[in-house]
Amino acid sequence: TVDPKDDSSQKVVQLETAMGAAIECFDGASAVIVPRTRFAPVKKCNDLLLLRSDAYIITDDFRPVLNPACNGVAPVIALDSKKYKMVGALEEATAEGIPSLVECKRLTVKGKIRMGRSTRFVGDVSITNKSDEAKYVSGKIEDAEMDVSDAVGLGALKPTAVPTAPIDGQKPGTSGLRKKTKEFMSENYLNNFVQAVFDAVIAGGTDVSEGTLVVGGDGRYYNDKAIQTIIKMGVANGVKRFWIGEGGLLSTPAVSATIRERGPVFQKAFGAFILTASHNPGGPEEDFGIKYNTQNGGPAPEYLMQATYANTTSIKSYNICADFPEIDINKVGSTTVVSEDTSSSVVVDVIPATKNHIDLLKTIFDFDAIKALLDRDDFTMTYDSMHGVNGPFAKAAFVDELGQPESVLTNHIPKDDFNGGHADPNLTYAKELVATMGLDKKGNKIDVAGPIPSFGAAADGDGDRNMILGTQFFVTPSDSLAVIVANASCIPFFSSQGGLKAVARSMPTSGAVDLVAKDLNLDFFETPTGWKFFGNLMDSKVIFKGKDYTPFICGEESFGTGSDHVREKDGIWAVLAWLNILAAKNPDASKPLVTVEDIVKQHWAKYGRNYYCRWDFEGVDKVSATAMMDKMRAETAKNTGRTVGSYTIATADDFKYTDPVDGSVAQKQGIRFLMSDGSRIIFRLSGTAGSGATVRMYIEQYEPKNLDMTVSSALEELTSIALSLCDIKTFCGTETPTVIT
């Protein structure tokens, strides 16, 4: 048939030509005769089973030879030609191990069976199974004719292949697949994508029967039901052990920490499904998302996502154990489900959600110094988790470990719709925190009744982003990254390893950290948006055998900051980094407090200031936004060298990145207008929107001395030029952004 795996596909006649006949086409060609003693031919699954068994041994010079115990006669294997036509069928049949055949004379199998290491065939054995379910045979079977059709099977562990068909639009973006919740809840939508991931992971060489699959999410609507589906599909695809976050909750950085840190070694995780749409709104009418992380703790590499997408376009069925019991994910504990025939078992561990991540953070920061800072009479703080998954982690760190009253936390109880809010930590959406810190949504000071905290922070829905504020002072994500890098020596994780080695930022992030990297003689990288690019740099030595860039700090202007302790951005890490730096700047409680604003302004005084803002145009028509980007892309050559207002465009281009670690190339990563004075205008289409498109416009101007302007006045002319260059009013019908950062 056209598809060897599908007997119902079109029948064809296959013509073969022996390669030996091609020798006559090459002058001077000659044949090399390889004696039969040098190899064991494998043409069918019969031969492969025999070769893998103890009927063959490997000699000291690496030749496969018949086991002397066979007395020179190889067992005759006759597996059902229809059931064992493909290697995959044999793999399934021997998932529990290869049976012993050294004492076997003939093995005949009709129907589907399963064997294992404990299975020992002796003499002449014939096994028949007329049922649809593969039946397990074990122990010593000698000179027997067996009919196992009525034998018990896998029971709750029995996989079923459910027919399905491709569903359009399942191409994952930079952070997995994000769509409206109702779309994920539609028939087969989640199942198709999960199966596509499993197929890609298994085809890529991962043995999912070894190690553990981690599953958790940010607690948004449909999180609990999706987890049960993933468990049932995981079992059907061969997974033997799961770690599920208590309550179904695991922040994105906590998933990475769990993959990397949780043991024992023989249970180490091979990957994870993270159920999150990050900072997008949650609820039945809002967004849902799913992403897969690999065994290094980071997002799936591009080749794996491409394979996943290809699978979604050709999928015909998905595997599921429909009778596998529902797991109580709200209670820490272990559940073992054993098959009826006792041949297999699956363990589902519900683990404490915060433990692995918080334990890791305690090895990174000086918790004693941070506690001393928090206990000062002149220092107060507030941490807004915006009803996302970060709440339990904030409580574990600040209440349980650092001994602070729970009142320092706000909105720290996770809710499946984020309490109707938009869990995105910026000046627009974190309005409760912003007002508490004495600012408006543009970062301007406002009058506040009562004292203002010394330090404020916010987290997004899945806990990987952060916003940092001081008293009536907003720290831009770009400045936050630069300040942390400049003061990394205050943090034990870096000082104990001889100091920071390298730093990276996403292309749209301001150049503030570039100046620090140059001053400190650090390796520096400008990457496309997407944490996987940082992950490659972190793993340059361990995985790719290249240069060691760790310890390493990286960040994005979209409120993401982190280091090589995990392979995701980490919101609570950034908050603790700032507090560790503040503690180092305030060793003497009898002296006036050095504030967040003091630290940032001291930084500007040394390095200059990168005036910077980002305008988000959310929910615009994707076709129109794409047309706008295409127009600017087509005009890059024409715009290079052009004078616009008081600026000259030195270079207009479409950012392209060649990964220095694996050589992969990422194209069309953003339209850049690089001015001759170092100022920049950048446009990108965001890959994190659940529906429609988000156009992001970035404006930056560097000032070495003029440090006290308002951002709006410093960037007024550049902003006007940017709107003119993109002509967004014509293409998308608006010049008014949804969010300004």
MIFIFI-969559 format. One line per field, with one value per residue (C-alpha): z, y, x; residue number from 1. Coordinates in steps of 0.1 Angstrom, whole numbers, m for minus. Example, Ala and Ser with C-alpha at 12.3 -4.5 7.8 and 13.67 -1.06 7.14 Angstrom:
% residues 2
pz: (78,71);
py: (m45,m11);
px: (123,137);
pos: (1,2);
//
This chain:
% residues 741
pz: (0,m4,33,47,81,67,50,37,17,m21,m32,m54,m73,m61,m86,m72,m89,m71,m63,m74,m110,m108,m105,m143,m146,m130,m146,m125,m99,m80,m54,m18,m7,30,43,60,92,94,96,105,78,90,64,85,122,125,119,141,171,167,164,195,216,235,205,192,210,201,199,212,177,175,152,157,158,168,204,208,230,198,186,152,144,146,160,133,140,123,135,121,89,91,127,127,93,107,133,155,161,173,195,212,216,233,253,285,272,247,254,257,224,230,238,212,180,165,176,157,166,152,163,187,218,242,256,282,298,319,288,279,249,249,221,196,207,189,203,190,199,181,202,192,223,225,253,275,277,304,322,307,278,265,236,238,217,234,227,247,231,264,287,308,292,303,318,327,309,275,248,222,189,184,147,141,114,111,125,109,128,152,144,177,181,202,234,223,210,222,213,228,256,238,208,230,245,210,199,195,195,226,219,183,195,224,201,176,203,215,180,174,207,203,166,179,199,234,252,271,291,309,333,341,323,343,339,354,345,357,369,343,332,317,333,355,327,303,328,331,293,290,317,299,265,281,294,260,244,268,297,330,355,359,383,386,405,434,423,388,395,384,373,341,358,384,356,344,379,385,352,361,399,410,415,420,388,374,376,360,338,300,293,304,292,305,304,301,279,300,305,283,300,313,316,294,270,270,262,269,259,259,254,256,274,269,292,296,311,282,255,227,199,165,148,174,170,132,135,158,134,105,126,132,95,88,120,116,152,188,215,249,278,283,314,333,366,372,395,425,417,447,471,474,471,448,428,411,385,376,345,349,336,360,331,335,359,359,387,390,417,428,441,462,435,451,467,438,427,461,472,441,447,483,468,445,468,503,521,554,540,522,555,573,547,549,586,586,600,571,544,532,502,483,458,435,419,400,409,388,397,413,445,462,453,467,499,501,496,516,543,549,542,549,578,564,572,545,541,519,493,472,449,457,456,421,402,369,353,372,390,358,353,328,345,326,349,333,341,324,337,372,380,417,424,403,422,455,444,437,399,370,339,322,351,363,400,416,451,474,509,533,531,498,500,494,469,447,423,401,384,354,350,348,370,345,341,366,371,395,411,438,457,429,405,376,365,328,321,300,329,353,333,331,368,378,354,368,403,398,421,450,443,457,426,405,430,441,405,398,385,355,321,295,290,263,255,229,199,208,244,249,246,283,291,262,279,311,292,274,307,325,295,293,262,248,225,208,199,185,210,225,255,235,220,254,263,235,248,283,271,247,266,281,251,221,234,227,248,284,288,323,347,324,327,300,296,273,273,278,315,313,332,343,345,338,370,348,311,314,324,361,377,414,406,393,424,447,426,432,469,472,455,478,508,496,492,527,550,579,591,611,578,554,530,495,474,441,426,440,425,390,390,401,372,347,361,352,319,306,300,273,269,258,253,237,222,219,194,205,187,153,120,113,76,77,103,81,51,70,80,44,31,56,48,10,16,38,10,0,37,44,43,43,65,86,107,126,123,95,91,89,83,77,78,88,118,110,136,131,163,173,191,167,135,130,113,124,98,98,134,133,111,124,117,131,133,129,165,179,183,172,159,158,147,155,153,186,187,220,211,215,187,162,161,183,167,189,183,201,204,219,223,242,262,280,300,298,323,337,308,308,285,264,257,250,224,210,176,172,180,153,128,137,131,98,87,95,85,110,108,71,76,110,115,146,160,196,214,238,262,265,285);
py: (0,36,40,8,16,17,m15,5,29,26,m6,m2,m24,m17,m22,m28,m28,m45,m20,m46,m41,m5,m15,m18,19,29,24,4,m4,m37,m55,m62,m96,m96,m132,m142,m146,m108,m98,m110,m100,m83,m81,m86,m82,m120,m114,m83,m101,m130,m107,m87,m118,m139,m163,m139,m126,m99,m110,m90,m77,m66,m93,m106,m144,m172,m181,m213,m226,m228,m256,m240,m238,m205,m206,m202,m171,m167,m135,m126,m108,m84,m75,m72,m57,m25,m22,0,m30,m51,m22,m22,m60,m59,m27,m47,m62,m88,m125,m153,m174,m192,m225,m220,m241,m225,m196,m190,m160,m153,m121,m95,m104,m86,m101,m91,m99,m126,m144,m175,m196,m232,m257,m254,m227,m215,m186,m174,m143,m137,m106,m70,m64,m75,m101,m106,m139,m144,m170,m202,m214,m248,m269,m254,m243,m214,m195,m163,m147,m148,m140,m108,m77,m43,m31,5,7,m5,21,29,46,71,82,119,144,174,207,239,264,242,258,266,301,312,300,270,269,296,299,307,283,272,262,240,225,216,180,165,199,193,156,162,186,164,134,154,163,127,115,141,135,97,100,123,94,100,68,81,48,59,88,111,135,167,183,215,250,284,273,290,277,242,235,206,188,191,176,145,142,145,118,94,101,99,64,53,66,47,70,51,80,115,144,166,199,200,215,213,243,247,281,280,285,259,233,240,237,204,189,199,194,168,132,105,102,71,91,123,140,137,166,185,198,234,245,283,312,332,368,365,367,335,321,303,333,340,322,288,275,245,242,214,216,192,174,205,223,247,252,227,235,247,213,196,222,220,182,187,211,187,159,180,184,146,131,102,90,97,73,74,51,60,38,52,66,103,115,137,164,185,161,154,117,88,67,34,18,m18,m36,m65,m89,m74,m68,m31,m3,35,59,93,115,147,168,200,227,251,229,223,259,275,250,261,298,294,282,312,341,353,347,359,392,396,389,415,440,431,433,469,495,518,491,479,459,446,417,414,380,391,359,338,308,329,334,301,306,341,328,300,324,355,341,306,312,349,352,381,387,375,411,418,397,409,389,358,333,317,319,303,337,357,373,388,407,407,391,410,429,463,498,494,460,459,490,481,478,508,530,516,526,562,561,562,540,562,560,595,603,607,617,588,588,571,557,542,509,510,482,468,439,421,387,374,345,317,334,339,377,405,442,461,495,517,544,564,550,525,504,495,459,469,490,462,437,461,469,432,425,454,442,404,402,409,375,344,323,344,355,319,308,334,360,365,353,363,383,383,403,400,423,447,452,484,486,495,461,463,491,471,440,461,477,444,426,400,380,397,384,400,373,371,372,337,321,291,313,320,284,274,298,285,249,257,235,209,199,214,209,245,275,278,310,303,319,337,364,373,393,406,440,421,419,386,382,351,332,298,283,273,274,298,334,336,363,355,352,388,400,382,395,430,424,408,439,462,442,445,482,485,465,490,494,526,544,559,534,532,529,514,549,556,524,531,568,558,533,561,584,558,543,570,565,546,564,536,527,500,506,475,476,445,426,442,423,398,401,439,438,414,436,465,445,433,469,480,449,457,493,486,493,525,537,531,564,584,615,617,648,654,617,598,561,545,510,496,458,427,412,379,358,330,310,309,276,253,274,276,307,327,351,379,386,423,454,477,514,520,558,572,585,550,555,527,521,485,468,432,410,393,355,354,366,341,357,385,400,423,449,460,493,500,534,540,569,569,600,599,631,643,620,637,641,625,595,610,642,624,602,626,631,595,583,606,593,557,561,577,549,521,539,518,541,532,495,488,518,532,551,546,518,495,495,518,506);
px: (0,10,11,28,12,m23,m36,m66,m46,m41,m26,5,30,65,94,128,162,191,218,244,233,244,281,284,276,308,342,366,340,344,324,335,324,312,310,278,297,302,265,230,205,173,146,115,104,111,148,149,134,158,188,178,173,198,199,226,257,282,318,348,354,317,303,268,270,246,248,268,239,218,241,245,208,189,153,127,105,71,53,19,28,m1,3,41,46,62,90,68,45,75,86,51,51,85,81,86,118,131,121,146,148,181,163,136,134,103,81,48,26,m9,m25,m11,9,32,63,90,123,105,92,112,103,116,112,83,58,27,6,m28,m47,m80,m90,m83,m62,m26,m23,8,27,53,73,86,66,78,65,31,2,m15,m47,m47,m77,m97,m69,m71,m55,m43,m76,m73,m40,m54,m47,m73,m66,m94,m100,m96,m87,m64,m76,m64,m44,m24,9,27,43,72,55,35,m1,m25,m61,m94,m104,m136,m115,m93,m125,m139,m138,m103,m86,m64,m61,m48,m21,m10,m7,12,37,41,46,73,91,91,102,130,145,130,120,90,87,119,119,90,66,59,24,12,0,m11,m45,m66,m100,m98,m65,m78,m96,m67,m44,m66,m66,m28,m23,m46,m30,5,m2,m15,17,39,46,51,55,40,47,17,18,m5,m38,m26,m4,32,46,66,100,89,84,119,133,114,127,163,164,139,152,161,182,163,131,145,120,123,99,68,35,29,m7,m6,m13,12,0,m31,m65,m81,m116,m141,m143,m106,m74,m58,m24,m1,36,61,95,123,147,170,140,136,110,110,135,123,128,105,78,80,76,47,30,36,20,m11,m16,m16,m30,m55,m59,m48,m40,m58,m65,m101,m106,m76,m89,m92,m64,m71,m47,m56,m39,m2,5,12,m13,m2,m24,m16,m28,m52,m25,0,24,26,20,19,27,12,28,11,40,42,40,65,92,117,117,119,146,166,161,174,208,210,203,214,181,195,206,172,154,175,164,127,128,141,116,122,116,82,72,42,41,11,6,m25,m44,m20,0,28,7,17,53,53,38,64,93,82,60,73,110,116,91,71,34,10,m1,30,13,m17,m40,m20,m49,m49,m82,m91,m100,m74,m104,m115,m83,m55,m25,1,26,28,17,m17,m29,m12,m32,m38,m1,8,m16,m3,32,21,20,m4,m5,21,45,38,36,2,m9,m15,m31,m8,27,40,59,97,95,68,66,41,39,20,m4,23,49,76,74,80,76,98,88,103,84,68,94,90,119,117,124,155,169,161,181,210,210,209,239,258,253,254,284,260,243,259,250,273,300,306,313,339,315,292,305,279,247,221,190,163,167,138,151,170,208,212,227,251,269,273,285,312,323,325,341,313,303,272,245,215,189,154,125,121,137,149,176,189,187,210,237,233,237,265,290,269,248,267,303,310,322,309,289,276,270,246,219,194,162,135,118,85,92,111,144,164,196,210,195,165,158,128,124,117,96,103,140,141,122,147,176,165,160,195,210,191,203,239,235,220,243,239,203,213,220,194,179,194,162,153,153,188,202,187,198,233,234,223,250,276,263,239,202,183,150,127,90,69,35,12,m16,m36,m63,m57,m65,m37,m39,m37,m9,10,6,20,50,55,55,81,102,100,111,142,167,149,147,184,202,170,167,135,131,163,174,191,183,217,203,168,165,147,165,181,199,224,227,264,258,239,241,204,190,160,147,120,124,115,118,145,153,187,195,230,230,222,185,162,127,115,83,73,42,39,37,18,m16,m45,m65,m60,m25,m5,17,46,64,96,113,147,171,204,214,248,242,206,191,161,137,103,102,74,93,126,109,83,99,110,74,60,85,77,40,48,72,47,15,m5,m35,m40,m34,m49,m72,m56,m26,m38,m20,m37,m8,22,52);
pos: (1,2,3,4,5,6,7,8,9,10,11,12,13,14,15,16,17,18,19,20,21,22,23,24,25,26,27,28,29,30,31,32,33,34,35,36,37,38,39,40,41,42,43,44,45,46,47,48,49,50,51,52,53,54,55,56,57,58,59,60,61,62,63,64,65,66,67,68,69,70,71,72,73,74,75,76,77,78,79,80,81,82,83,84,85,86,87,88,89,90,91,92,93,94,95,96,97,98,99,100,101,102,103,104,105,106,107,108,109,110,111,112,113,114,115,116,117,118,119,120,121,122,123,124,125,126,127,128,129,130,131,132,133,134,135,136,137,138,139,140,141,142,143,144,145,146,147,148,149,150,151,152,153,154,155,156,157,158,159,160,161,162,163,164,165,166,167,168,169,170,171,172,173,174,175,176,177,178,179,180,181,182,183,184,185,186,187,188,189,190,191,192,193,194,195,196,197,198,199,200,201,202,203,204,205,206,207,208,209,210,211,212,213,214,215,216,217,218,219,220,221,222,223,224,225,226,227,228,229,230,231,232,233,234,235,236,237,238,239,240,241,242,243,244,245,246,247,248,249,250,251,252,253,254,255,256,257,258,259,260,261,262,263,264,265,266,267,268,269,270,271,272,273,274,275,276,277,278,279,280,281,282,283,284,285,286,287,288,289,290,291,292,293,294,295,296,297,298,299,300,301,302,303,304,305,306,307,308,309,310,311,312,313,314,315,316,317,318,319,320,321,322,323,324,325,326,327,328,329,330,331,332,333,334,335,336,337,338,339,340,341,342,343,344,345,346,347,348,349,350,351,352,353,354,355,356,357,358,359,360,361,362,363,364,365,366,367,368,369,370,371,372,373,374,375,376,377,378,379,380,381,382,383,384,385,386,387,388,389,390,391,392,393,394,395,396,397,398,399,400,401,402,403,404,405,406,407,408,409,410,411,412,413,414,415,416,417,418,419,420,421,422,423,424,425,426,427,428,429,430,431,432,433,434,435,436,437,438,439,440,441,442,443,444,445,446,447,448,449,450,451,452,453,454,455,456,457,458,459,460,461,462,463,464,465,466,467,468,469,470,471,472,473,474,475,476,477,478,479,480,481,482,483,484,485,486,487,488,489,490,491,492,493,494,495,496,497,498,499,500,501,502,503,504,505,506,507,508,509,510,511,512,513,514,515,516,517,518,519,520,521,522,523,524,525,526,527,528,529,530,531,532,533,534,535,536,537,538,539,540,541,542,543,544,545,546,547,548,549,550,551,552,553,554,555,556,557,558,559,560,561,562,563,564,565,566,567,568,569,570,571,572,573,574,575,576,577,578,579,580,581,582,583,584,585,586,587,588,589,590,591,592,593,594,595,596,597,598,599,600,601,602,603,604,605,606,607,608,609,610,611,612,613,614,615,616,617,618,619,620,621,622,623,624,625,626,627,628,629,630,631,632,633,634,635,636,637,638,639,640,641,642,643,644,645,646,647,648,649,650,651,652,653,654,655,656,657,658,659,660,661,662,663,664,665,666,667,668,669,670,671,672,673,674,675,676,677,678,679,680,681,682,683,684,685,686,687,688,689,690,691,692,693,694,695,696,697,698,699,700,701,702,703,704,705,706,707,708,709,710,711,712,713,714,715,716,717,718,719,720,721,722,723,724,725,726,727,728,729,730,731,732,733,734,735,736,737,738,739,740,741);
//
